[in-house]
Amino acid sequence: MMTNMVGALNNALDLILAENKNAVVLGEDIGKDGGVFRVTDGLYEKYGELRVMDTPLSEAGIIGVSVGMALAGMLPIPEIQFAGFMYLAFDQLINHAARYRSRSRSTKSVPMIVRTPVSGGVRTLEHHSDSPEEYYSHVGGLIVVEPSNPYDAKGLLIKAAHMNDPVLFLEPTKLYRLFKQEVPDNMYEIPIGKADVVKQGDDLTIVTWGTMVPVVKNAVENKGTNAEIIDLRTINPLDENTIIKSVKKTGRAMIVHEAQLSFGAGAEIAARIADKAIFELQAPVTRVASASLPYPFPGYEQFYIPNEMKVSQAIDRIMSV
Amino acid sequence: MEGSLPKPYIILHIINIGELVLKQVYNGTISYMQIMDEFGSLDMSLFPKDVDDNKILDMYRWMSFARALDAKALSLQRQGRAVTYAPILGQEATQIGSALAMGDNDFFVPNFRQHGVFLARGLSLEAFFIYWRGYEEGSTVGKGVNAVSYIVPVATQLPHAVGIAYALKYKNAGGAVVTYVGDGGTSEGNFYEAMNFAGVMKAPVVFIIENNGWAISMPRSKQTMTATLAQKAIAAGIPAIQVDGNDVIAVYKATKDAIANSANGPFVIECLTYRMSMHTTADDPTKYRSDEEVAAWKDKDPILRIKAYLMKKNLWSDKQESEMADAQLKQIDDALEKAEAFKPDPKSMFENLYSFMPDVLKEEMDAAEAAGYWQSGLQAKEVDGK
């Protein structure tokens, strides 16, 4: 089927609910309303209110109750309406979802998929555009996934449902309906923890994910740079091997993400490149990211998010060394 | 003027505005229950049908066992053989009364102070000591025990209890979840969110508020302005009761009834008890509370009253007491010996984080092992353990 990311995710949830009788979807306005982005449209009608649950407006409650469901053998798939509201559930994610398996030495596990829209560029209100992947990657124990296209979105969500771990599934709002793609009707998995080399190249490695994937692709295409583009897809655990292998081949590395520059995942990746491939580098590692500020009001976002020009200039700089 | 109004109307006094006569749209009450008083006398009008003298003896033995275990853990901490420990002294009736009310299908979700419940629910004592000696292997709970291990961040376990309760209901597994929170915990957002969720989901969960009067140094009177903690349930539309938490029979009855009705939804039980000891071994309560207050609660000791009842009815002797104490201490010491033989494996920290081992994590683990610096930690621990 030709579909956008919303359609692909909806289809994946449908298949997961059909396959696993213990899977439940829960969150604010996800039932009759189908979610504010319509990702859960039609599921309430098909699976009923016991499995597709409209919950109270209670983020810590949604995630905390999901942790309990998972402990008791269910597969909860909670939706947090926007990533900016998920900090109320931060404790449940960091203190419980991330730690339960390890603190019980694998006698308990918390299989769950926390879906939430992330990142900006769609002129929404305050607190609706955060890119929080680093917060959740830092603690250890939470798998953090962020697809950049409909095909990956479906395959990654299905893979997450087949794991026995807590997965944060970050869905870039800007990419929900940006483009359509051919997506198989059947169930298929995209591996978690494995990056995708979306374009082969010899002169420069660009590591990116989420909203920045199309921006990087356009910049590289328009400049005609012989760059290798890696769509990370999973932020944690990091697919270091794919990155290092590519950087050793190209000798140049750039990381592009929408989250703030300082203490971002780009720093983590740059440090690993320095550790494993510094003598193969022909130029310093470059990062392109949003300014080290909280996400601004929508009127300012075009000055904040990295755009094609910013990426393009960074390519010029790194290629000139 | 108040007397002349029809019943559903109240007078609302609003500062600087005066009196308004408004229609009353809600009126909630909280009842209090005590069955065995401080002297061991019973109120037979409330006495539960499924309790007889044998059951009371059972309650007494478990409460004594819990106290002995608590004393041992405290002394271990003082000798440097356990980490910071949260004692239960004085709260045995609340813990044993509720634990014995649970059935095989019921699920227990604690905070960090329900050692008595764990004991009576069948947690391995070895695991108890491994936990309080500072190893994750002690929070494995064990097969066949419907429970999760201790939860430290206050009140954050309550939403888990609701989720587990939903799962029991969804799977038609029967049973209810019994979960615990302290008086301080009722100020947390998670407490309200869990009750609210449980209400709308009609989840079979019993919230036990173990009101021991103190949240570290904060007295109950400064924690919240509500007259009772039970009445907080009214805001979530959940029925609630306040019981004498030092009366094991009242706690037992309230919990048993709440579980029996759990198919209809959640219930809140506030148990009025007292923390006779410190918050944890890192705390010095003489800084913030008076000796007189503690002395007054000693007279209400939950074990004294049940023992008074048993002695009065000639159901218990000093000989039985010393035989019981010896047997319990032997069980405790045997478990402790096994727990002290436990050797930590640093690789277990890495190997249990995910359902699989990511390459990046394996590399960290292998590098740490190869570097050899774990060896000094392992040797140091062995010395500490002796």
Contacts between the chains, C-beta under 8 A, distances in Angstrom:
chain1	res1	chain2	res2	distance
A	22	B	170	7.9
A	22	B	171	7.7
A	24	B	170	7.6
A	50	B	170	6.4
A	55	B	197	7.1
A	55	B	200	7.8
A	56	B	193	7.7
A	56	B	196	5.5
A	56	B	197	6.1
A	56	B	200	5.9
A	58	B	193	4.6
A	58	B	196	6.5
A	58	B	197	6.5
A	60	B	159	6.8
A	60	B	189	6.2
A	60	B	190	5.8
A	60	B	193	5.4
A	61	B	159	5.4
A	61	B	162	7.8
A	61	B	190	7.7
A	61	B	193	3.6
A	61	B	194	6.6
A	61	B	196	6.9
A	61	B	197	4.7
A	63	B	159	7.6
A	64	B	156	6.7
A	64	B	158	7.4
A	64	B	159	2.5
A	64	B	160	6.0
A	64	B	162	7.5
A	64	B	163	6.9
A	64	B	190	6.4
A	64	B	193	7.1
A	64	B	194	6.9
A	65	B	159	4.9
A	65	B	160	7.6
A	65	B	162	5.1
A	65	B	163	4.0
A	65	B	166	6.8
A	65	B	194	7.8
A	65	B	197	5.5
A	65	B	201	7.9
A	66	B	163	6.1
A	67	B	159	7.0
A	67	B	160	5.2
A	67	B	163	6.1
A	68	B	109	7.8
A	68	B	159	6.3
A	68	B	160	3.7
A	68	B	161	6.2
A	68	B	162	6.0
A	68	B	163	2.2
A	68	B	164	4.3
A	68	B	165	7.5
A	68	B	166	7.3
A	68	B	167	7.2
A	69	B	163	4.1
A	69	B	164	7.2
A	69	B	166	6.0
A	69	B	167	5.1
A	70	B	163	7.4
A	71	B	148	6.2
A	71	B	160	6.4
A	71	B	163	7.2
A	71	B	164	5.9
A	72	B	107	7.6
A	72	B	163	6.9
A	72	B	164	4.4
A	72	B	167	3.4
A	72	B	168	6.7
A	72	B	171	7.9
A	73	B	167	6.4
A	73	B	171	7.5
A	74	B	167	5.0
A	74	B	170	6.9
A	76	B	163	7.3
A	88	B	189	7.9
A	91	B	153	6.2
A	91	B	156	5.9
A	91	B	190	7.9
A	92	B	156	6.6
A	92	B	159	7.0
A	95	B	153	5.1
A	95	B	156	6.3
A	96	B	151	7.8
A	96	B	156	6.6
A	96	B	160	7.1
A	101	B	352	5.7
A	101	B	353	6.6
A	101	B	354	7.1
A	101	B	355	7.5
A	102	B	136	6.8
A	102	B	349	7.0
A	102	B	352	4.6
A	102	B	353	5.0
A	103	B	136	5.1
A	103	B	139	5.5
A	103	B	149	7.2
A	104	B	136	7.2
A	104	B	139	5.6
A	104	B	140	5.7
A	104	B	141	7.3
A	104	B	148	7.7
A	104	B	149	6.4
A	104	B	352	7.9
A	105	B	136	5.5
A	105	B	137	5.6
A	105	B	139	7.8
A	105	B	140	5.5
A	105	B	348	6.2
A	105	B	352	5.1
A	106	B	351	8.0
A	106	B	352	4.6
A	107	B	140	4.6
A	107	B	141	6.7
A	108	B	141	7.9
A	108	B	148	6.6
A	109	B	355	6.8
A	140	B	353	6.0
A	141	B	353	5.3
A	141	B	354	7.3
A	143	B	354	7.2
A	163	B	355	6.0
A	163	B	356	8.0
A	164	B	355	4.1
A	165	B	354	5.3
A	165	B	355	5.2
A	193	B	356	7.9
A	193	B	358	5.8
A	237	B	354	7.5
A	237	B	358	3.4
A	237	B	359	7.6
A	237	B	360	5.6
A	237	B	361	6.5
A	238	B	358	7.9
A	238	B	360	5.6
A	239	B	359	8.0
A	240	B	359	6.7
A	240	B	360	5.2
A	241	B	359	6.2
